[in-house]
Each structure stands twice: as structure tokens, then as C-alpha cells.
Amino acid sequence: MTEQHRGNHTSTPDLWLLFAVMILCGLGLTMILSTSAIMAERFYADKYFFFRKQVIYASAGTIVMLLVYLTPINVFYRLKYFWIFGTLVAFLLTLYSPLGVSAGGATRWLSLGAINIQPLEAAKVALVLYLASFFAGKQDKVKSFSVGFVPPTLITGMFCLLLLAQPDFGGAVYIAALFFLMSLVGGTKLIYLFSSSVLAAITAAILIVQSPYRFRRWFSFLDPFQDAQDSGYQLVQSLYAFGSGGIWGLGLGEGRQKLFFLPEAHNDFIMAVIGEELGFIGISLFFVLLGIVIWRTLVISIRQSRLEDRFAGFGMGAILMLGSLLNLAVVLGMLPPKGLPMPFVSYGGSSLLVAMFCAGFLLNLSREK
């Protein structure tokens, strides 16, 4: 398709996607105020401390979404190698410079004065833009091993190795899963994907067995009540929250697990508090909204006439889909605890900005006739 054809847009974006994203952000702000007020008042003497910061992040995210929506889509493809290089530099600065911020035994944040950023979030977008351009441009050679499989595997492998060095085992799994999905739709031979998946699984098993910390976390989620005061504590409190919510919930602001029982109540485990306060009905609303986002992602991607746009749209949706599914799997005890926020809902600037970037990218693609 020509550049002139690319400029032929409808006047409005996909309203289903736009409304779903904005409602998710609004509900997220409401729940962050509910879950964080007590902790913020105790530690910062300001119950609006986290809420106020999240409002700033949401405002910045809305601006990012608007800018991405208005920017010609080809600009992002031209900058794909800048994204890759910038992300690799950010990872290296996090690990090997005074700018790296350590917390919980890992160095996953990069301090830039008043704000901290997480390079993992930028790596998601960088990888999607690179893979979308790669697979679109190599369709005639995508089935070959040396041309169609090795280059994207090396780029993904670099990201994974840098994440494991932090260490961020869950982040490496996320990037590998994103690569798998993009390669699947990109046309990579299934034998290559299957072989690499088996190799990755063996490597993961070795890393888990060799690390007592990972070993405890991996097996604690299988029976968290066996060690409910230590390795299984967070998941046990999450399950208590879901169990006490019932059909209608205890009421907005009435949750008990956020009273210093459930760690990260306003962040990674915010869905547990939503289940407690709003019940099955309330959390079902979030599922419906996330379902709309995934549905519109598929519709928008399939409608694209250029392969590059189709792959990139799918990849941006996959970032949101993987984040949502992995977060829910953790809080429901289906996967080991891992610091993955719920897109649009959990507290945090980096994840919200990237989620809004993905939404803006999809809205941009949805304008094409």
C-alpha cells in the first residue's frame, strides 16, 4: 500500500476500544484510591499520596495515547532500531550504573531524577515493532532457519539475558511468550518454535532448581497454605480476599485485606481487592472490558491491508493480553507470584504509559478505511 493510501483515514477511531480503555483507567484510579489510602496515610501522612501520583501518570498516559494516535504509523516503524538500541542501553544502565534502583533483591528500575522507569516495559514495545517489521519484510524467507528464525531469536535472547541478570525471571518469561506469539502469527516454522520452547523450558527448570528462592516461590503457589506465613503468604491473603467478596462484594472501600494484610494491594494484587470489595459482579465488569480490548485488537489487526500493520496491531494487543492473563493467573494462584501489574488498573507509571501507548497505536490503526 502506498503512503498516500495510508493517509486515507476515517474521522473517528474505534470507539469500542477507546471507551473500554478509558473506563478501565477510571475504575483503576477509583480502586487505587480505595486500596492505597490507608497505607499512604500511615507511611506518608497523606492518604492521597499514591492516588495523586497515579492521576499524574494517567494524565501523561492520555497525552501519550493521543500523540501516538495522531502520529503517522510509519514513523514508529522507522524508529524500531532506535527503540531496540535505547532499550538495551536502559537495561545496561540499570544493571551497571549508579542510576539502577534495587528493591527486593533485584535491580529492575532506572532512576531519572524525579521518576523511575522500568526498561522491561519499553522492551515490550521495542520487540513488537521490530518483529512486526521483520516478519512483514521477510515473508519470502521466514520459513528458513538462518534468515527467518535466528535474527529475531538473538534480539529476544539479549533482552531475556539482561532481564535474568537483574534478576527478573518473570519478565524474561513474558518477553519469550511475546516472541512466541509474534513468531506464530509471523509464519515461523512450528518445528523451530517447538524446539526453542522445549529448550527454554529446560533452561527455566534449571534456573528454578538452582535457585532456592525461585524453588520456594515456584512450589509455594501449588499449596500456599502449607507455608501460609512465609512463601505462600501473599497468595493466601489474595485468596482470602476473593473468598470474602462473594457475589456482590463487601462494598467499595470496605475491604479488609488492604489493611496491611495483602502486600502490593494497590499494585500487582489490586484485582484481589477488587474481587473482595466489588465481588463477582464487579470483577466480571473488568473481565468484560478486557475482553472488549482483546476483541477490538483482533478486529483492528485483521482489517489491516499491510502485513506490518497487522503484525504490529496484534503485538500491541498481545502486550495487553499477556499482562492481563498473567496478572490474573498470579492473583488466582494459577502461576507463581510475579510482579506483573494489571494493564490500565494497577498503580505504576511505566506500565500505564506503555498500556496507553499500545491503545493509541491500535486506535491509530483503526482509522484506516
C-alpha positions as CSV (number, residue, x, y, z in Angstrom):
1,M,0.0,0.0,0.0
2,T,1.3,3.5,-0.9
3,E,2.0,6.3,1.6
4,Q,-0.9,8.2,0.0
5,H,-3.3,5.3,0.7
6,R,-2.0,5.1,4.3
7,G,-3.3,8.7,4.8
8,N,-6.9,7.7,3.9
9,H,-8.4,7.6,7.4
10,T,-11.9,7.6,8.8
11,S,-12.7,10.6,11.0
12,T,-13.1,8.6,14.3
13,P,-11.1,5.9,16.0
14,D,-12.5,2.6,17.2
15,L,-15.0,3.8,19.9
16,W,-15.4,0.4,21.5
17,L,-11.7,0.2,22.2
18,L,-11.5,3.9,23.3
19,F,-14.4,3.6,25.8
20,A,-13.1,0.3,27.2
21,V,-9.7,1.8,27.8
22,M,-11.0,5.0,29.4
23,I,-13.4,3.1,31.7
24,L,-10.6,0.7,32.8
25,C,-8.4,3.7,33.6
26,G,-11.2,5.4,35.6
27,L,-12.0,2.2,37.5
28,G,-8.3,1.7,38.1
29,L,-8.0,5.2,39.7
30,T,-11.0,4.5,41.9
31,M,-9.6,1.3,43.1
32,I,-6.1,2.7,43.7
33,L,-7.7,5.4,45.9
34,S,-9.6,2.6,47.8
35,T,-6.6,0.3,48.2
36,S,-3.8,2.7,48.9
37,A,-5.3,5.4,51.1
38,I,-4.7,3.7,54.5
39,M,-1.1,2.7,53.7
40,A,-0.3,6.1,52.2
41,E,-1.7,7.8,55.3
42,R,0.4,5.7,57.6
43,F,3.7,6.0,55.7
44,Y,3.4,9.4,54.0
45,A,0.8,11.2,56.2
46,D,-1.2,11.8,53.1
47,K,-3.9,9.3,52.1
48,Y,-4.0,10.7,48.5
49,F,-0.2,10.2,48.0
50,F,-0.4,7.2,45.6
51,F,-3.7,8.4,44.1
52,R,-2.3,11.8,43.2
53,K,0.7,10.3,41.5
54,Q,-1.5,7.9,39.6
55,V,-3.6,10.8,38.4
56,I,-0.5,12.4,37.0
57,Y,0.5,9.1,35.3
58,A,-3.0,8.7,33.9
59,S,-2.9,12.3,32.5
60,A,0.5,11.7,31.0
61,G,-0.7,8.4,29.6
62,T,-3.7,10.1,28.0
63,I,-1.4,12.5,26.3
64,V,0.8,9.6,25.1
65,M,-2.2,7.8,23.7
66,L,-3.3,11.0,21.8
67,L,0.1,11.6,20.4
68,V,0.5,8.0,19.2
69,Y,-3.0,8.2,17.7
70,L,-2.1,11.4,15.7
71,T,1.4,10.3,14.6
72,P,1.8,8.7,11.2
73,I,2.1,5.0,11.9
74,N,5.2,4.6,9.7
75,V,7.2,6.9,12.0
76,F,7.2,4.1,14.6
77,Y,8.5,1.5,12.2
78,R,11.3,3.8,11.1
79,L,12.4,4.2,14.8
80,K,12.4,0.5,15.5
81,Y,16.1,0.1,15.8
82,F,16.3,3.2,17.9
83,W,13.8,1.5,20.2
84,I,15.9,-1.6,20.4
85,F,19.1,0.3,21.0
86,G,17.6,2.6,23.6
87,T,16.1,-0.3,25.5
88,L,19.4,-2.2,25.6
89,V,21.2,0.9,26.9
90,A,18.5,1.3,29.5
91,F,19.0,-2.3,30.6
92,L,22.7,-1.8,30.9
93,L,22.4,1.4,32.8
94,T,20.0,-0.3,35.2
95,L,22.5,-3.1,35.9
96,Y,25.9,-1.3,35.7
97,S,25.4,2.3,36.7
98,P,24.5,4.2,39.8
99,L,21.2,5.0,38.2
100,G,19.9,1.5,38.8
101,V,17.4,1.2,41.7
102,S,17.5,-2.1,43.7
103,A,14.5,-3.3,45.6
104,G,13.5,-6.8,46.9
105,G,16.9,-8.3,45.9
106,A,16.6,-7.2,42.2
107,T,17.7,-4.2,40.2
108,R,14.8,-3.6,37.8
109,W,14.4,0.2,37.8
110,L,16.3,3.1,36.3
111,S,16.2,6.4,38.2
112,L,15.8,9.5,36.2
113,G,15.6,12.2,38.9
114,A,12.0,12.5,40.0
115,I,10.8,9.4,38.2
116,N,11.8,5.8,37.9
117,I,11.3,3.8,34.7
118,Q,11.3,0.0,34.1
119,P,13.2,-0.9,31.0
120,L,11.1,-4.1,30.7
121,E,8.0,-2.0,29.7
122,A,10.0,-0.3,26.9
123,A,11.3,-3.7,25.8
124,K,7.8,-5.0,25.1
125,V,7.1,-2.2,22.6
126,A,10.6,-2.3,21.0
127,L,10.3,-6.1,20.4
128,V,6.8,-5.8,18.9
129,L,7.8,-3.0,16.4
130,Y,11.0,-4.9,15.5
131,L,9.3,-8.3,15.0
132,A,6.4,-6.7,13.0
133,S,8.8,-5.1,10.6
134,F,11.0,-8.2,10.4
135,F,8.2,-10.7,9.7
136,A,6.5,-8.4,7.2
137,G,9.7,-7.8,5.3
138,K,10.9,-11.4,5.4
139,Q,7.8,-13.3,4.4
140,D,9.7,-15.0,1.5
141,K,12.4,-16.2,3.9
142,V,10.5,-16.5,7.2
143,K,10.5,-20.4,6.9
144,S,14.3,-20.5,6.8
145,F,16.3,-21.1,9.9
146,S,19.2,-18.7,9.3
147,V,17.2,-15.8,8.0
148,G,13.7,-16.2,9.4
149,F,14.4,-17.5,12.9
150,V,17.9,-16.7,14.1
151,P,17.9,-12.9,13.9
152,P,14.7,-12.3,15.9
153,T,15.7,-15.0,18.4
154,L,19.1,-13.3,19.0
155,I,17.3,-9.9,19.7
156,T,14.8,-11.6,22.1
157,G,17.6,-13.6,23.7
158,M,19.5,-10.4,24.5
159,F,16.5,-9.0,26.3
160,C,15.9,-12.2,28.2
161,L,19.6,-12.4,29.3
162,L,19.5,-8.8,30.6
163,L,16.3,-9.5,32.4
164,L,17.7,-12.6,34.1
165,A,20.7,-10.6,35.1
166,Q,18.5,-8.2,37.2
167,P,17.2,-10.8,38.1
168,D,13.7,-10.8,36.6
169,F,12.7,-14.3,35.8
170,G,9.1,-13.5,35.2
171,G,10.0,-10.6,32.9
172,A,12.1,-12.9,30.8
173,V,9.2,-15.4,30.5
174,Y,6.9,-12.5,29.4
175,I,9.3,-11.4,26.6
176,A,9.8,-15.0,25.5
177,A,6.0,-15.5,25.4
178,L,5.6,-12.3,23.4
179,F,8.2,-13.5,20.9
180,F,6.4,-16.9,20.6
181,L,3.1,-15.3,19.8
182,M,4.6,-12.9,17.3
183,S,6.6,-15.7,15.6
184,L,3.4,-17.8,15.5
185,V,1.4,-15.2,13.5
186,G,4.6,-14.2,11.6
187,G,4.9,-17.5,9.9
188,T,7.9,-19.1,11.7
189,K,8.1,-22.9,11.2
190,L,6.4,-24.7,14.1
191,I,9.3,-27.1,14.5
192,Y,11.6,-24.1,15.3
193,L,9.1,-22.7,17.8
194,F,8.5,-26.1,19.4
195,S,12.3,-26.8,19.7
196,S,13.1,-23.4,21.1
197,S,10.1,-23.7,23.6
198,V,11.4,-27.0,24.8
199,L,14.9,-25.6,25.2
200,A,13.6,-22.5,27.1
201,A,11.5,-24.8,29.4
202,I,14.6,-26.9,30.2
203,T,16.6,-23.7,30.9
204,A,13.8,-22.3,33.1
205,A,13.7,-25.6,35.0
206,I,17.5,-25.5,35.7
207,L,17.3,-21.9,36.9
208,I,14.4,-22.8,39.2
209,V,16.1,-25.8,40.7
210,Q,19.4,-24.0,41.1
211,S,17.9,-21.0,43.0
212,P,16.4,-21.8,46.4
213,Y,14.4,-18.6,46.3
214,R,12.8,-19.4,42.9
215,F,12.3,-23.0,44.0
216,R,10.3,-21.9,47.1
217,R,8.2,-19.5,45.1
218,W,7.5,-22.0,42.3
219,F,6.2,-24.7,44.6
220,S,4.6,-22.4,47.2
221,F,1.8,-21.5,44.8
222,L,0.8,-25.2,44.4
223,D,-0.1,-25.3,48.1
224,P,0.3,-21.8,49.6
225,F,-1.4,-22.8,52.8
226,Q,1.4,-25.2,53.6
227,D,3.6,-22.2,54.3
228,A,1.0,-19.5,54.8
229,Q,3.2,-17.2,56.9
230,D,6.2,-17.1,54.6
231,S,6.4,-18.1,50.9
232,G,2.7,-18.6,50.5
233,Y,1.6,-15.6,52.5
234,Q,0.8,-13.2,49.6
235,L,-1.3,-15.7,47.7
236,V,-3.1,-16.9,50.8
237,Q,-4.2,-13.3,51.5
238,S,-5.2,-12.9,47.9
239,L,-7.4,-16.0,48.1
240,Y,-9.0,-14.8,51.3
241,A,-9.9,-11.5,49.6
242,F,-11.6,-13.3,46.7
243,G,-13.3,-15.7,49.0
244,S,-14.8,-13.0,51.2
245,G,-16.1,-10.9,48.3
246,G,-18.9,-13.3,47.3
247,I,-21.3,-12.2,44.6
248,W,-21.8,-8.5,45.4
249,G,-18.6,-7.8,47.4
250,L,-18.2,-6.1,50.8
251,G,-18.6,-2.6,49.2
252,L,-16.3,-0.1,47.8
253,G,-13.7,0.9,50.4
254,E,-14.8,-1.8,52.8
255,G,-12.2,-4.4,52.0
256,R,-10.1,-5.8,54.9
257,Q,-7.2,-7.4,53.1
258,K,-5.7,-4.0,52.2
259,L,-5.4,-3.2,55.9
260,F,-1.7,-4.3,55.8
261,F,-2.6,-8.0,55.3
262,L,-2.1,-8.1,51.5
263,P,1.2,-6.8,50.2
264,E,1.1,-4.8,47.0
265,A,-2.7,-4.3,47.3
266,H,-2.7,-1.3,45.1
267,N,-0.2,-2.7,42.6
268,D,0.2,-6.3,41.5
269,F,-2.6,-7.7,43.6
270,I,-5.2,-5.0,43.0
271,M,-7.5,-7.5,41.4
272,A,-7.8,-9.4,44.6
273,V,-9.1,-6.3,46.4
274,I,-11.5,-5.6,43.5
275,G,-12.8,-9.1,44.0
276,E,-13.2,-8.5,47.7
277,E,-14.9,-5.1,47.5
278,L,-16.9,-5.4,44.3
279,G,-17.4,-9.2,44.3
280,F,-18.0,-11.5,41.4
281,I,-20.2,-8.9,39.7
282,G,-17.6,-6.1,39.9
283,I,-14.7,-8.2,38.8
284,S,-16.8,-9.6,35.9
285,L,-17.1,-6.0,34.7
286,F,-13.3,-5.8,34.4
287,F,-13.3,-9.1,32.5
288,V,-15.8,-7.8,30.1
289,L,-13.8,-4.6,29.5
290,L,-10.6,-6.6,29.0
291,G,-12.5,-8.9,26.6
292,I,-13.6,-5.9,24.6
293,V,-10.0,-4.7,24.3
294,I,-8.9,-8.1,23.1
295,W,-11.8,-8.4,20.7
296,R,-11.2,-5.0,19.1
297,T,-7.5,-5.7,18.9
298,L,-8.2,-8.8,16.7
299,V,-10.8,-6.9,14.6
300,I,-8.4,-4.0,14.0
301,S,-5.5,-6.2,13.2
302,I,-7.4,-8.4,10.8
303,R,-8.7,-5.4,8.9
304,Q,-5.2,-4.1,8.1
305,S,-4.1,-4.5,4.5
306,R,-0.4,-4.2,5.2
307,L,1.3,-7.1,7.0
308,E,3.4,-4.8,9.0
309,D,0.3,-3.1,10.4
310,R,-1.4,-6.4,11.0
311,F,1.5,-7.9,12.9
312,A,2.2,-4.7,14.9
313,G,-1.5,-4.4,15.9
314,F,-1.6,-7.9,17.1
315,G,1.6,-7.4,19.0
316,M,0.4,-4.3,20.8
317,G,-2.8,-6.2,21.8
318,A,-0.6,-9.2,22.9
319,I,1.2,-6.9,25.3
320,L,-2.1,-6.1,27.0
321,M,-3.4,-9.6,26.7
322,L,-0.4,-11.3,28.2
323,G,-0.2,-8.7,31.0
324,S,-3.8,-9.2,31.9
325,L,-3.8,-13.0,31.8
326,L,-0.5,-13.4,33.7
327,N,-1.6,-11.0,36.4
328,L,-4.9,-12.8,36.9
329,A,-3.2,-16.2,36.9
330,V,-0.9,-15.0,39.7
331,V,-3.6,-13.5,41.9
332,L,-5.8,-16.6,41.5
333,G,-2.9,-19.0,42.3
334,M,-2.5,-20.5,38.9
335,L,1.1,-19.3,38.5
336,P,3.9,-18.4,40.9
337,P,3.8,-14.9,42.3
338,K,5.5,-12.5,39.9
339,G,5.5,-8.7,39.8
340,L,3.3,-8.1,36.8
341,P,0.8,-5.3,37.0
342,M,-2.7,-5.4,35.6
343,P,-2.8,-3.1,32.5
344,F,-4.6,0.2,33.0
345,V,-5.6,-0.7,36.5
346,S,-2.6,-1.3,38.8
347,Y,-0.6,1.5,40.3
348,G,2.6,2.5,38.4
349,G,3.7,4.9,35.7
350,S,5.8,2.7,33.4
351,S,3.2,0.0,32.8
352,L,0.3,2.6,32.4
353,L,2.3,4.7,29.9
354,V,3.1,1.6,27.8
355,A,-0.5,0.3,28.0
356,M,-1.8,3.7,26.8
357,F,0.9,3.7,24.0
358,C,-0.5,0.3,22.9
359,A,-4.0,1.6,23.0
360,G,-3.1,4.7,21.0
361,F,-1.3,2.6,18.4
362,L,-4.4,0.4,18.0
363,L,-6.6,3.4,17.8
364,N,-4.3,4.9,15.1
365,L,-4.6,1.7,13.0
366,S,-8.4,1.6,13.5
367,R,-8.8,4.8,11.5
368,E,-7.8,3.2,8.2
369,K,-10.7,2.7,5.8
